[in-house]
Amino acid sequence: GLDVSKDAVQGAIKNYGNHFKSGDFLPEAFSEKYSDIFMWDVIEHLDKPSDYFKKIHNLLNDDGRVYLTTGDIGSLISKFQGKSWRMIHPPTHLFYFSKKTITTFLENHGFKVVEIEYPSIYRSICVIYYSLFILKNKRSSTIHNRIFKLINPKWFIPFNTFDIMFVTAIKK
């Protein structure tokens, strides 16, 4: 694995072994081809996604696959929430994709999308409660703060807002 965050890499090494390093993908030299490349919540942060996907295409075997996750700006919830959609947060998110635009982007870079899914994500009940009842509440509610403190931080539930795409594409 390669990541620009040294802290993330240290955490990965600690938890999963010495298979990770910190670095910048574009100038990084690679000596081999790969069967799969994974990009979890990355593409929306890239200032030059085309440059990354040109390099990814060159790094993959002939039948190599790229897997990525990103928000779906064409989703029902993003359309409903507009500029308030939780995935709209410049300057960290530079690009926004829909099913159509991510498919077009990948096809233009030598990939064929084979699947786009909307998986459930396990969300912390604490975070959900905090977001709904405390975060944007201009008046702090004593009752909500007390309830929040009673919620076990280890409680998670599967939740799907159908606005996060999991894309699988194969090199053409």
N, C-alpha and C positions, 0 to 999 in steps of 0.2 A: 504494500500500500504506500501511496505517496500523498502527503498533505502539506499545505503551507503552514499549518498550525503546529508548532513544536509541542505545545501542551497536549494536543490531540494525539500526536504520534507517541509521546511518552505514555499516555494512558493506554493506547493500543498495545504498545510493547509490554507494558506491565500486565495487561489482561490477556493478551493473545500470543505473545512471543515476539521474537526479533524478526518480524516480517515487514516492518514499516520503517519509513524514513521521511524526514522533513525535506521539502524542496519545492521548487516551482516547476510545474509540468512542462511548460513550453521550452525552456532552455535545458531541461534535464536530458541527458544522453541515455538511451536504452540500447542494450546489446542483443535483445531477443524480441521475438514476436509473441503475441499473447492470444489466447483463445477467448478471453472475456475481459472486459473493462467495465468497472462499476463506478457510477457517479451519483451518489445519494445527495440530493439537494445541492447540486453544484452549478448546473448550467445557468441558472438565473443570476449567479454572482459573477460570471465571467465577463470581462470587458471585451473580449474578442472570441466569442464562441466558435466562429468559423475556423480560426487558427487552431483551436483545440481539436476540433473534429477532423481537420485535415491530418493532424498528427496522429490522432486516434486511429483513423482509417489506415494509415501507414504502419501502425504498430500491431494491428490485428492480423491473425492468420486469414487465409482466404475465406473461411467460413466463420470467422470470429464474430462475436456478439458484443454489443454495448447495452448495458442496463442503466437506466437513469430514472430518477424521480424528480418531479418539479410540480409546481402548482399549475392548475388549469384555469386560466383567465376566462375561458369560455364556459365554465361551470355555472350551474344555476345559482349557487350561493355567492359567487363572485359578482355575477350580474345583479343580484338582489342587493348586495352590500356596497357595490360600487367602490369608491375610494376608501371606504371603511373596511374592505376585505382584509383579513389578517395577513395575507401574503403581499399586500402592497406596502412596501417599506423601503423606498429609496433612501439613501444611496446604496444600500447593501444589495438589493435586488435590482439588477440593471435591465433584465429582459423578462418578459412574460410570454408564456406560450399557451395555446389552446391545442386540442387534439389535432386540428387541421394544421396549425402553424408548426408544431413540433414534427409532424409527419413530413411536411414540405421541407423543413430545415434539414432533417436527417436524409431525405431522398436527395436533396441538393448536395449532400456531402458523401454520397456513395453508400447509403444504407437503405435497407428495406425494413419498415416497421412491421413486425410480426404480431405484436400484441400491445394493447394499451389497457391496463387494468386500473381499478380504483380500490385499492385494498383498505381494509379497516386498519386503523392505527390505535394501539393501546395508549389511552390517555389517562393521565393521573386525575383522579376525582378531585384532589386538592386544586390542581391547576384549573380544571373546568369550573369548580365552584368559585374560585378566586376571580377568574375572568368574567363570570356572569354576574356576580353579586358585589365584588369589592373593587376591582381594578378601575373601572370608569365611574364608580359611584362618587359623586362630588362630596356627599355627606357620608362620613364613615358611620356605618351601622354597627352598633355594639353587638346586636344579635347575630349579624352575619359574621363578625369577627370571632365570636364565641363558637359558632357552628363550625367555622373554618378550622379552628384549633382542635376540634373533636375528630376531624376526618383523618384517618390513618394515611400517611403519605405513601404507603406501600400498596394502596388500593388503586387498581387500574381497571378500566373497562374498554372493550373494543368499541370504537366509534368511527363512523365514516361520514364525512361531509361531502364526499364525492367531488373534491376539488384538488386532490393530490393524485397525479398520474404516475403510474409505474410503467415505463416504456421499455419494451424489448425490441431491439433492432439488430439485424444481421448485415454483415458487410456484403455488398453486391460485387 
